[in-house]
Amino acid sequence: MKKIFHSFLLQFLFWILFFNLTRAVFLLYHWPIIRVERIPLAELLGVFWFSFKLDLATACYFMFIPFLLLLVQSLYSPRWLNRVNQIYTFLLIVFYSLTTTGEMGIYSEWKTKLTYKVIKYLSHPSEIYNSAETGTFYLLLAIFVVISASGIFLYLRFFYRELNAVKRNLWFSGGLLLLVPGFLVAGMRGGFQQIPINQSQSYFSGYNILNIAAVNNAFNLYISVFENLQNFERDPYVFMDQSRADTIFKQIYATPADSTVKILTATRPNIVMIILESWSADLIQSLGGEAGITPEFHQLEKEGILFDQVYASGSRSEQGMASIFGGFPAHPVSSITVQPDKFVKLPSLVLTLKEKGYATAFYFGGQLIYGNIKGYIIYNGFEKIMEVYDFPKSLPRGKLGIHDQFTLGYMEHDLARSKQPFFAALFTLSTHSPWDQPSEKPLKWGDNEQEYINAAWYTDRCLGNFFRQARQTNWYDSTLFILIADHSHNSYRNWHPQSKEYHRIPLLFVGPVIREEYRGTTISKTGNQHDIAATLLAQMGISSAPFRYSKNLLNPLVPDFAYYSTEDGVGWFSPDGYFTYDKGTDFYYWWSDPHLNEKNRLQGQAYLQTVFSDYMDK
């Protein structure tokens, strides 16, 4: 009987050790970030201390099947039961190794752990492969193999015990059956307290990467999948009575009058929207970024209107598309673009313009399958949709698709053949990993984001060339250009991913149809991408009533506020204060005040509740 107890204990200890080994590999992989952020050694080591309780809970989950096998072996111990235990453990080792390497791959882009939303993208593995630098992909694949093989070796060499011909003891087996399940269940819950353990148990640092490393991968993924599957049956973001939320929501948008500043010389201009992949405000000198990253954009500002307080409502491209074209804010858990039954109920900026006689086109040098963007774009009524397969095969391309200079050049020529007025949107590509743009990389600073800022420098140069060529065309003088990011990205400033600074993005209206007196000006109304619809349509004398979340940033009387969603919560920024709330950990971040303003808290929560309830009802 001692053998059975010894085998159970060793296997349990193996999981605690293996979790920490994979955690150490994760931290080593991201050592450049740790070095740049100058994280103290004591706080770094705290990862292994604060991770223990979640690791213990996860180990209890993992040990439930081995316990049942050992219980049977205490009465009946054929050799094949040992093989079953081995195979089960090997599969879990491989699974956990995969979650570790998966998080290594996504952290630099999304600053999150592996979640339900990320898992849904696995239905398009080729997109995941293409989104990673080739070297990075194969490095992560090698790390996955090494971690898996090392885990299996350690388990077999030091922790596995073969059980054969165990002497039966009914008293021992009975005690095992009575005591161990209770121990395992208590461990799964993190103790006997009323509320079971959750990820907040491992949150301990102001450095996001340390909290990410401390939270057990498997535990987090289980909670994410379990909770989010249930979220499609019930609304998880109900903070108050819906009637109260509705009242607060109406107060948030209350505008005393329409005092729209008319900035255009034409009510039906051509419109070219350039959606900038992953452009953070830190790339823009006028928004507080370092000089030299986007000098062409800086020159364009002199000919247009820069909105300097605009924030992305989400952190994914498909969320940005729904926000820009549908005026619908991003929300936690899922993206509305992946559910056709829901997004068809959204208003559409594209369809609104088509009704006014606009020809429409969408250009993207990559694949639109990611996040079901293509389905959403098709619904929006773009008459011409160009993705990587549709461009001439002669156009140079990288791993992810056709480089920005060539898609922009193609659109410039293509629009000369288009009926006017037209609405054309182009989604850039080159500021997305794997950063394989066909140019020099002149910026030798930026630490962990040097590749990113060089990619932005390349796209910026492409924009400059595009505008110089476009000025020679027959359609340029009648055109309004709108430059907007789909979402932000980590920058050389390494903002906390829950902060408003992380979500701040550029928005620029530019072009010859802008009145002379407004060129080179800045608008400081606080808003989001979903405000583009109301802002643009007001200039054209078209009602924006269907876009209930969109406000007119060129009306000085509209309220100042910005919203952004997190993986499981809300960010809110208004004159009354600023905070981010994470529901999963029931944790508030706030930076503007030592205390959270109650009015501000209610506004942010009512806004998220309204958005998510609307999403659920669609």
C-alpha positions as semicolon CSV with decimal commas, in nm:
position;residue;x (nm);y (nm);z (nm)
1;M;0,000;0,000;0,000
2;K;0,295;0,228;0,060
3;K;0,379;0,195;-0,312
4;I;0,041;0,332;-0,411
5;F;0,066;0,629;-0,177
6;H;0,422;0,692;-0,289
7;S;0,321;0,676;-0,658
8;F;0,033;0,920;-0,606
9;L;0,249;1,168;-0,414
10;L;0,533;1,159;-0,668
11;Q;0,298;1,215;-0,960
12;F;0,138;1,506;-0,776
13;L;0,478;1,664;-0,706
14;F;0,574;1,617;-1,069
15;W;0,298;1,849;-1,182
16;I;0,399;2,124;-0,940
17;L;0,757;2,101;-1,066
18;F;0,655;2,086;-1,433
19;F;0,430;2,391;-1,405
20;N;0,721;2,590;-1,265
21;L;0,966;2,464;-1,526
22;T;0,736;2,578;-1,808
23;R;0,686;2,908;-1,625
24;A;1,061;2,960;-1,611
25;V;1,088;2,891;-1,986
26;F;0,813;3,148;-2,052
27;L;1,001;3,413;-1,852
28;L;1,332;3,333;-2,019
29;Y;1,170;3,359;-2,360
30;H;1,044;3,707;-2,274
31;W;1,365;3,816;-2,103
32;P;1,406;4,119;-2,337
33;I;1,074;4,256;-2,206
34;I;1,173;4,186;-1,846
35;R;1,505;4,363;-1,904
36;V;1,347;4,665;-2,073
37;E;1,089;4,703;-1,796
38;R;1,367;4,664;-1,536
39;I;1,167;4,427;-1,320
40;P;1,332;4,375;-0,980
41;L;1,464;4,025;-0,914
42;A;1,261;3,987;-0,595
43;E;0,939;4,062;-0,782
44;L;1,039;3,828;-1,063
45;L;1,090;3,545;-0,818
46;G;0,750;3,625;-0,669
47;V;0,597;3,461;-0,976
48;F;0,688;3,119;-0,836
49;W;0,544;3,196;-0,493
50;F;0,215;3,349;-0,601
51;S;0,157;3,076;-0,859
52;F;0,154;2,796;-0,602
53;K;-0,215;2,788;-0,508
54;L;-0,340;2,780;-0,866
55;D;-0,077;2,520;-0,950
56;L;-0,198;2,312;-0,657
57;A;-0,559;2,342;-0,775
58;T;-0,462;2,245;-1,130
59;A;-0,259;1,949;-1,008
60;C;-0,568;1,829;-0,819
61;Y;-0,768;1,840;-1,142
62;F;-0,494;1,654;-1,327
63;M;-0,465;1,388;-1,055
64;F;-0,828;1,283;-1,048
65;I;-0,791;1,018;-1,321
66;P;-0,463;0,881;-1,178
67;F;-0,637;0,856;-0,840
68;L;-0,912;0,641;-0,990
69;L;-0,653;0,422;-1,159
70;L;-0,455;0,385;-0,837
71;L;-0,773;0,303;-0,648
72;V;-0,838;0,018;-0,890
73;Q;-0,474;-0,091;-0,865
74;S;-0,504;-0,116;-0,489
75;L;-0,746;-0,403;-0,558
76;Y;-0,644;-0,524;-0,903
77;S;-0,308;-0,438;-1,062
78;P;-0,258;-0,564;-1,417
79;R;0,033;-0,411;-1,611
80;W;-0,193;-0,241;-1,866
81;L;-0,326;-0,001;-1,602
82;N;0,027;0,137;-1,570
83;R;0,029;0,204;-1,945
84;V;-0,305;0,388;-1,919
85;N;-0,162;0,613;-1,648
86;Q;0,149;0,678;-1,855
87;I;-0,042;0,768;-2,170
88;Y;-0,277;0,995;-1,977
89;T;0,017;1,178;-1,821
90;F;0,203;1,206;-2,153
91;L;-0,103;1,364;-2,317
92;L;-0,134;1,619;-2,038
93;I;0,238;1,701;-2,060
94;V;0,206;1,764;-2,432
95;F;-0,113;1,967;-2,382
96;Y;0,042;2,185;-2,113
97;S;0,360;2,232;-2,318
98;L;0,141;2,347;-2,606
99;T;-0,035;2,605;-2,388
100;T;0,301;2,736;-2,271
101;T;0,444;2,782;-2,618
102;G;0,112;2,920;-2,739
103;E;0,127;3,189;-2,472
104;M;0,487;3,266;-2,564
105;G;0,370;3,331;-2,918
106;I;0,069;3,548;-2,839
107;Y;0,201;3,751;-2,545
108;S;0,416;3,987;-2,750
109;E;0,113;4,070;-2,968
110;W;-0,186;4,054;-2,733
111;K;-0,043;4,073;-2,380
112;T;-0,284;3,805;-2,262
113;K;-0,294;3,440;-2,171
114;L;-0,438;3,170;-2,391
115;T;-0,815;3,218;-2,375
116;Y;-1,138;3,097;-2,529
117;K;-1,113;3,371;-2,793
118;V;-0,764;3,261;-2,896
119;I;-0,866;2,894;-2,912
120;K;-1,137;2,981;-3,166
121;Y;-0,869;3,104;-3,403
122;L;-0,719;2,753;-3,414
123;S;-0,981;2,670;-3,677
124;H;-0,752;2,859;-3,917
125;P;-0,403;2,718;-3,842
126;S;-0,256;2,850;-4,167
127;E;-0,339;3,206;-4,057
128;I;-0,163;3,147;-3,725
129;Y;0,142;3,013;-3,908
130;N;0,148;3,304;-4,152
131;S;0,111;3,560;-3,873
132;A;0,432;3,446;-3,707
133;E;0,782;3,513;-3,827
134;T;0,919;3,194;-3,978
135;G;1,211;3,188;-3,735
136;T;0,980;3,252;-3,439
137;F;0,738;2,981;-3,549
138;Y;1,007;2,717;-3,571
139;L;1,171;2,835;-3,249
140;L;0,839;2,795;-3,065
141;L;0,788;2,457;-3,229
142;A;1,133;2,350;-3,108
143;I;1,060;2,480;-2,758
144;F;0,732;2,286;-2,757
145;V;0,913;1,964;-2,852
146;V;1,189;2,021;-2,593
147;I;0,944;2,100;-2,312
148;S;0,728;1,798;-2,396
149;A;1,024;1,561;-2,425
150;S;1,185;1,697;-2,107
151;G;0,861;1,663;-1,916
152;I;0,813;1,303;-2,026
153;F;1,177;1,222;-1,945
154;L;1,158;1,377;-1,597
155;Y;0,832;1,200;-1,525
156;L;0,960;0,856;-1,629
157;R;1,305;0,899;-1,475
158;F;1,223;1,048;-1,136
159;F;0,849;1,041;-1,064
160;Y;0,689;0,739;-1,226
161;R;0,653;0,418;-1,026
162;E;0,546;0,092;-1,185
163;L;0,278;-0,089;-0,983
164;N;0,256;-0,465;-1,025
165;A;0,122;-0,738;-0,800
166;V;0,010;-0,498;-0,527
167;K;-0,109;-0,679;-0,216
168;R;-0,476;-0,609;-0,161
169;N;-0,588;-0,430;0,154
170;L;-0,958;-0,347;0,169
171;W;-0,912;-0,112;0,464
172;F;-0,651;0,088;0,275
173;S;-0,863;0,098;-0,041
174;G;-1,163;0,213;0,159
175;G;-0,962;0,484;0,328
176;L;-0,827;0,592;-0,009
177;L;-1,179;0,619;-0,148
178;L;-1,305;0,819;0,150
179;L;-1,019;1,063;0,202
180;V;-0,847;1,138;-0,126
181;P;-1,150;1,263;-0,327
182;G;-1,222;1,515;-0,054
183;F;-0,862;1,630;-0,063
184;L;-0,871;1,666;-0,441
185;V;-1,202;1,855;-0,447
186;A;-1,083;2,091;-0,173
187;G;-0,764;2,144;-0,371
188;M;-0,958;2,218;-0,690
189;R;-1,156;2,486;-0,503
190;G;-0,842;2,624;-0,337
191;G;-0,972;2,539;0,009
192;F;-1,301;2,531;0,195
193;Q;-1,393;2,898;0,157
194;Q;-1,729;2,995;0,005
195;I;-1,588;3,134;-0,322
196;P;-1,363;2,894;-0,516
197;I;-1,014;2,998;-0,615
198;N;-0,972;3,192;-0,939
199;Q;-0,699;3,363;-1,138
200;S;-0,691;3,664;-0,906
201;Q;-0,510;3,441;-0,657
202;S;-0,197;3,473;-0,872
203;Y;-0,224;3,844;-0,954
204;F;0,035;4,022;-0,746
205;S;0,237;4,264;-0,958
206;G;0,208;4,591;-1,144
207;Y;0,403;4,420;-1,424
208;N;0,153;4,246;-1,649
209;I;0,398;3,982;-1,769
210;L;0,453;3,857;-1,414
211;N;0,081;3,812;-1,354
212;I;0,049;3,633;-1,688
213;A;0,334;3,400;-1,595
214;A;0,198;3,332;-1,246
215;V;-0,152;3,226;-1,356
216;N;-0,157;2,855;-1,440
217;N;-0,216;2,804;-1,813
218;A;-0,450;2,508;-1,788
219;F;-0,654;2,657;-1,503
220;N;-0,697;2,985;-1,689
221;L;-0,796;2,812;-2,011
222;Y;-1,048;2,592;-1,832
223;I;-1,211;2,892;-1,664
224;S;-1,212;3,089;-1,989
225;V;-1,376;2,811;-2,188
226;F;-1,623;2,720;-1,914
227;E;-1,730;3,076;-1,842
228;N;-1,746;3,188;-2,202
229;L;-1,949;2,892;-2,317
230;Q;-2,197;2,982;-2,047
231;N;-2,189;3,347;-2,153
232;F;-2,386;3,261;-2,461
233;E;-2,670;3,153;-2,233
234;R;-2,654;3,436;-1,983
235;D;-2,512;3,787;-1,971
236;P;-2,204;3,790;-1,743
237;Y;-2,179;4,170;-1,737
238;V;-2,491;4,268;-1,546
239;F;-2,387;4,521;-1,283
240;M;-2,724;4,685;-1,214
241;D;-3,090;4,681;-1,307
242;Q;-3,120;4,723;-1,684
243;S;-3,351;5,021;-1,655
244;R;-3,086;5,201;-1,450
245;A;-2,817;5,105;-1,703
246;D;-3,038;5,242;-1,982
247;T;-3,083;5,571;-1,796
248;I;-2,710;5,611;-1,735
249;F;-2,635;5,519;-2,096
250;K;-2,870;5,792;-2,223
251;Q;-2,711;6,043;-1,987
252;I;-2,365;5,950;-2,118
253;Y;-2,464;6,045;-2,473
254;A;-2,681;6,344;-2,385
255;T;-2,594;6,632;-2,622
256;P;-2,770;6,969;-2,578
257;A;-2,757;7,072;-2,946
258;D;-2,607;6,999;-3,284
259;S;-2,329;7,251;-3,336
260;T;-2,137;7,055;-3,596
261;V;-1,833;7,230;-3,736
262;K;-1,848;7,190;-4,114
263;I;-1,499;7,107;-4,236
264;L;-1,568;6,987;-4,594
265;T;-1,610;7,179;-4,916
266;A;-1,831;6,902;-5,063
267;T;-2,117;6,695;-4,925
268;R;-2,047;6,395;-5,150
269;P;-1,669;6,362;-5,170
270;N;-1,486;6,047;-5,265
271;I;-1,379;5,876;-4,944
272;V;-1,064;5,668;-4,905
273;M;-1,026;5,504;-4,566
274;I;-0,685;5,360;-4,481
275;I;-0,707;5,127;-4,182
276;L;-0,364;5,109;-4,024
277;E;-0,283;4,769;-3,878
278;S;-0,179;4,793;-3,511
279;W;-0,087;5,163;-3,513
280;S;-0,034;5,295;-3,162
281;A;-0,041;5,665;-3,082
282;D;0,322;5,620;-2,977
283;L;0,413;5,598;-3,345
284;I;0,291;5,956;-3,400
285;Q;0,510;6,248;-3,297
286;S;0,213;6,484;-3,250
287;L;0,050;6,232;-3,016
288;G;0,354;6,216;-2,791
289;G;0,557;5,958;-2,981
290;E;0,922;5,985;-3,067
291;A;1,014;6,177;-3,380
292;G;1,128;5,991;-3,690
293;I;0,899;5,686;-3,685
294;T;0,622;5,826;-3,907
295;P;0,749;6,150;-4,066
296;E;0,514;6,119;-4,366
297;F;0,211;6,102;-4,138
298;H;0,347;6,411;-3,962
299;Q;0,352;6,597;-4,294
300;L;-0,003;6,487;-4,374
301;E;-0,124;6,637;-4,047
302;K;-0,044;6,983;-4,190
303;E;-0,306;6,924;-4,460
304;G;-0,575;6,778;-4,238
305;I;-0,739;6,747;-3,898
306;L;-0,580;6,528;-3,633
307;F;-0,803;6,382;-3,361
308;D;-0,564;6,340;-3,070
309;Q;-0,783;6,172;-2,809
310;V;-0,912;5,865;-2,992
311;Y;-0,898;5,514;-2,847
312;A;-0,947;5,167;-2,990
313;S;-1,243;4,991;-2,831
314;G;-1,081;4,651;-2,877
315;S;-0,749;4,482;-2,941
316;R;-0,830;4,264;-3,244
317;S;-0,860;4,352;-3,612
318;E;-1,209;4,205;-3,646
319;Q;-1,325;4,413;-3,348
320;G;-1,182;4,721;-3,518
321;M;-1,371;4,644;-3,839
322;A;-1,706;4,618;-3,658
323;S;-1,630;4,939;-3,473
324;I;-1,532;5,134;-3,786
325;F;-1,794;5,007;-4,032
326;G;-2,074;4,909;-3,795
327;G;-2,027;5,168;-3,522
328;F;-2,039;4,880;-3,273
329;P;-1,791;4,884;-2,983
330;A;-1,575;4,583;-2,907
331;H;-1,673;4,369;-2,611
332;P;-1,516;4,091;-2,404
333;V;-1,552;3,717;-2,467
334;S;-1,608;3,719;-2,841
335;S;-1,622;3,933;-3,153
336;I;-1,947;4,004;-3,329
337;T;-1,787;3,950;-3,671
338;V;-1,755;3,576;-3,608
339;Q;-2,134;3,542;-3,574
340;P;-2,319;3,622;-3,895
341;D;-2,656;3,591;-3,725
342;K;-2,560;3,887;-3,509
343;F;-2,358;4,117;-3,733
344;V;-2,630;4,131;-3,997
345;K;-2,831;4,328;-3,741
346;L;-2,566;4,600;-3,721
347;P;-2,599;4,923;-3,917
348;S;-2,343;4,963;-4,194
349;L;-2,152;5,274;-4,293
350;V;-2,078;5,112;-4,629
351;L;-2,442;5,031;-4,706
352;T;-2,544;5,381;-4,597
353;L;-2,304;5,532;-4,848
354;K;-2,409;5,287;-5,120
355;E;-2,766;5,409;-5,078
356;K;-2,635;5,757;-5,162
357;G;-2,482;5,637;-5,487
358;Y;-2,130;5,548;-5,376
359;A;-1,926;5,279;-5,551
360;T;-1,744;5,068;-5,289
361;A;-1,423;4,866;-5,272
362;F;-1,207;4,699;-5,006
363;Y;-0,837;4,612;-5,044
364;F;-0,620;4,392;-4,823
365;G;-0,292;4,224;-4,911
366;G;-0,348;3,928;-4,679
367;Q;-0,621;3,675;-4,606
368;L;-0,957;3,800;-4,481
369;I;-1,064;3,469;-4,327
370;Y;-0,917;3,563;-3,989
371;G;-1,188;3,657;-3,738
372;N;-1,443;3,605;-4,017
373;I;-1,354;3,951;-4,147
374;K;-1,434;3,847;-4,503
375;G;-1,788;3,742;-4,411
376;Y;-1,838;4,073;-4,233
377;I;-1,690;4,273;-4,522
378;I;-1,915;4,094;-4,768
379;Y;-2,220;4,172;-4,553
380;N;-2,121;4,539;-4,554
381;G;-2,182;4,549;-4,925
382;F;-1,840;4,624;-5,066
383;E;-1,886;4,574;-5,440
384;K;-1,521;4,493;-5,497
385;I;-1,319;4,293;-5,244
386;M;-0,950;4,234;-5,304
387;E;-0,749;4,002;-5,082
388;V;-0,416;3,834;-5,142
389;Y;-0,550;3,585;-5,398
390;D;-0,711;3,857;-5,611
391;F;-0,410;4,078;-5,676
392;P;-0,177;4,018;-5,970
393;K;0,062;3,736;-5,890
394;S;0,351;3,959;-5,998
395;L;0,314;4,179;-5,688
396;P;0,591;4,106;-5,434
397;R;0,472;3,955;-5,111
398;G;0,596;3,826;-4,781
399;K;0,486;3,548;-4,555
400;L;0,164;3,720;-4,448
401;G;0,076;3,870;-4,783
402;I;0,143;4,156;-5,025
403;H;0,347;4,443;-4,884
404;D;0,181;4,779;-4,823
405;Q;0,358;4,973;-5,098
406;F;0,212;4,741;-5,360
407;T;-0,147;4,727;-5,230
408;L;-0,153;5,105;-5,192
409;G;-0,009;5,145;-5,540
410;Y;-0,265;4,904;-5,684
411;M;-0,554;5,091;-5,519
412;E;-0,426;5,424;-5,647
413;H;-0,436;5,297;-6,007
414;D;-0,760;5,106;-5,957
415;L;-0,955;5,405;-5,829
416;A;-0,882;5,590;-6,151
417;R;-1,115;5,338;-6,319
418;S;-1,384;5,362;-6,051
419;K;-1,714;5,542;-6,079
420;Q;-1,730;5,851;-5,859
421;P;-1,817;5,916;-5,586
422;F;-1,654;5,611;-5,431
423;F;-1,587;5,478;-5,086
424;A;-1,270;5,269;-5,081
425;A;-1,112;5,110;-4,776
426;L;-0,763;4,963;-4,759
427;F;-0,636;4,760;-4,466
428;T;-0,258;4,774;-4,433
429;L;-0,055;4,467;-4,350
430;S;0,310;4,537;-4,286
431;T;0,282;4,649;-3,923
432;H;0,181;4,297;-3,829
433;S;0,440;4,033;-3,749
434;P;0,644;3,872;-3,908
435;W;0,784;4,217;-4,004
436;D;0,921;4,097;-4,338
437;Q;0,876;4,425;-4,525
438;P;1,105;4,465;-4,829
439;S;1,307;4,761;-4,705
440;E;1,584;4,870;-4,478
441;K;1,523;4,893;-4,104
442;P;1,684;5,225;-4,014
443;L;1,557;5,266;-3,658
444;K;1,814;5,114;-3,424
445;W;1,628;5,181;-3,101
446;G;1,298;5,066;-2,949
447;D;1,430;4,768;-2,752
448;N;1,170;4,489;-2,758
449;E;0,959;4,676;-3,018
450;Q;1,235;4,768;-3,263
451;E;1,088;4,545;-3,535
452;Y;0,746;4,702;-3,484
453;I;0,859;5,063;-3,515
454;N;1,064;4,980;-3,825
455;A;0,756;4,820;-3,979
456;A;0,563;5,139;-3,901
457;W;0,841;5,344;-4,059
458;Y;0,805;5,132;-4,374
459;T;0,424;5,167;-4,390
460;D;0,457;5,540;-4,326
461;R;0,697;5,570;-4,621
462;C;0,445;5,376;-4,831
463;L;0,175;5,624;-4,729
464;G;0,394;5,915;-4,836
465;N;0,455;5,760;-5,177
466;F;0,085;5,681;-5,214
467;F;-0,020;6,041;-5,149
468;R;0,245;6,179;-5,383
469;Q;0,115;5,954;-5,660
470;A;-0,252;6,013;-5,575
471;R;-0,207;6,391;-5,613
472;Q;-0,147;6,329;-5,984
473;T;-0,477;6,143;-6,037
474;N;-0,811;6,269;-6,165
475;W;-0,992;6,172;-5,845
476;Y;-0,765;6,324;-5,579
477;D;-0,908;6,676;-5,567
478;S;-1,253;6,542;-5,479
479;T;-1,140;6,306;-5,206
480;L;-1,145;6,290;-4,828
481;F;-0,891;6,051;-4,677
482;I;-0,950;5,896;-4,334
483;L;-0,654;5,730;-4,162
484;I;-0,750;5,521;-3,858
485;A;-0,594;5,228;-3,673
486;D;-0,782;4,903;-3,627
487;H;-0,635;4,870;-3,279
488;S;-0,322;4,964;-3,090
489;H;-0,009;4,763;-3,013
490;N;0,254;4,745;-2,745
491;S;0,515;5,013;-2,802
492;Y;0,861;5,104;-2,682
493;R;0,682;5,276;-2,391
494;N;0,552;4,936;-2,269
495;W;0,227;5,072;-2,129
496;H;0,022;4,849;-1,906
497;P;-0,221;4,667;-2,142
498;Q;-0,513;4,773;-1,920
499;S;-0,423;5,141;-1,952
500;K;-0,579;5,401;-2,180
501;E;-0,232;5,489;-2,313
502;Y;-0,203;5,136;-2,450
503;H;-0,532;5,176;-2,641
504;R;-0,473;5,526;-2,780
505;I;-0,461;5,540;-3,161
506;P;-0,435;5,800;-3,441
507;L;-0,729;5,933;-3,643
508;L;-0,664;6,180;-3,925
509;F;-0,901;6,342;-4,174
510;V;-0,697;6,478;-4,464
511;G;-0,743;6,578;-4,826
512;P;-0,816;6,869;-5,059
513;V;-1,188;6,870;-4,970
514;I;-1,103;6,995;-4,619
515;R;-1,159;7,368;-4,587
516;E;-0,840;7,573;-4,578
517;E;-0,906;7,720;-4,235
518;Y;-0,918;7,375;-4,072
519;R;-0,606;7,229;-4,228
520;G;-0,332;7,164;-3,977
521;T;-0,568;7,176;-3,680
522;T;-0,622;6,934;-3,392
523;I;-0,949;6,819;-3,239
524;S;-0,923;6,702;-2,878
525;K;-1,266;6,545;-2,835
526;T;-1,229;6,214;-2,653
527;G;-1,375;5,926;-2,849
528;N;-1,342;5,591;-3,024
529;Q;-1,331;5,438;-3,373
530;H;-1,705;5,380;-3,357
531;D;-1,747;5,758;-3,358
532;I;-1,629;5,778;-3,720
533;A;-1,973;5,696;-3,859
534;A;-2,156;5,983;-3,688
535;T;-1,867;6,224;-3,745
536;L;-1,847;6,153;-4,119
537;L;-2,221;6,132;-4,188
538;A;-2,285;6,464;-4,012
539;Q;-2,048;6,629;-4,261
540;M;-2,248;6,478;-4,546
541;G;-2,591;6,570;-4,412
542;I;-2,685;6,205;-4,365
543;S;-2,861;6,077;-4,053
544;S;-2,648;5,862;-3,823
545;A;-2,941;5,758;-3,601
546;P;-2,892;5,381;-3,658
547;F;-2,538;5,411;-3,513
548;R;-2,646;5,442;-3,151
549;Y;-2,293;5,412;-3,010
550;S;-2,142;5,669;-3,248
551;K;-2,105;6,037;-3,156
552;N;-2,002;6,331;-3,372
553;L;-1,650;6,434;-3,275
554;L;-1,690;6,755;-3,477
555;N;-1,976;6,874;-3,258
556;P;-1,811;7,064;-2,969
557;L;-2,113;6,992;-2,746
558;V;-2,093;6,612;-2,751
559;P;-1,966;6,462;-2,423
560;D;-1,606;6,356;-2,384
561;F;-1,557;5,989;-2,304
562;A;-1,386;5,680;-2,437
563;Y;-1,456;5,313;-2,379
564;Y;-1,246;5,006;-2,440
565;S;-1,301;4,641;-2,366
566;T;-1,048;4,408;-2,211
567;E;-1,042;4,029;-2,218
568;D;-1,294;4,023;-1,932
569;G;-1,392;4,375;-1,847
570;V;-1,411;4,743;-1,931
571;G;-1,189;5,049;-1,957
572;W;-1,353;5,390;-1,913
573;F;-1,212;5,740;-1,954
574;S;-1,406;6,062;-1,901
575;P;-1,364;6,399;-1,726
576;D;-1,499;6,231;-1,410
577;G;-1,209;5,986;-1,397
578;Y;-1,049;5,683;-1,550
579;F;-1,041;5,317;-1,458
580;T;-1,024;4,963;-1,589
581;Y;-1,220;4,680;-1,432
582;D;-1,153;4,308;-1,479
583;K;-1,451;4,094;-1,389
584;G;-1,267;3,762;-1,369
585;T;-1,041;3,886;-1,091
586;D;-1,287;4,150;-0,961
587;F;-0,996;4,393;-0,979
588;Y;-1,000;4,768;-1,050
589;Y;-0,710;4,960;-1,197
590;W;-0,723;5,337;-1,182
591;W;-0,456;5,594;-1,239
592;S;-0,614;5,940;-1,226
593;D;-0,726;5,937;-0,862
594;P;-0,637;5,754;-0,543
595;H;-1,005;5,661;-0,518
596;L;-1,246;5,540;-0,782
597;N;-1,516;5,795;-0,862
598;E;-1,859;5,635;-0,812
599;K;-2,021;5,819;-1,103
600;N;-1,738;5,714;-1,331
601;R;-1,759;5,352;-1,218
602;L;-2,133;5,338;-1,287
603;Q;-2,087;5,496;-1,631
604;G;-1,826;5,243;-1,738
605;Q;-2,019;4,946;-1,606
606;A;-2,350;5,066;-1,754
607;Y;-2,181;5,114;-2,091
608;L;-2,034;4,761;-2,096
609;Q;-2,363;4,615;-1,973
610;T;-2,550;4,793;-2,252
611;V;-2,305;4,688;-2,523
612;F;-2,292;4,325;-2,416
613;S;-2,667;4,302;-2,362
614;D;-2,714;4,443;-2,712
615;Y;-2,468;4,186;-2,846
616;M;-2,648;3,904;-2,666
617;D;-2,986;4,017;-2,797
618;K;-2,879;4,044;-3,162
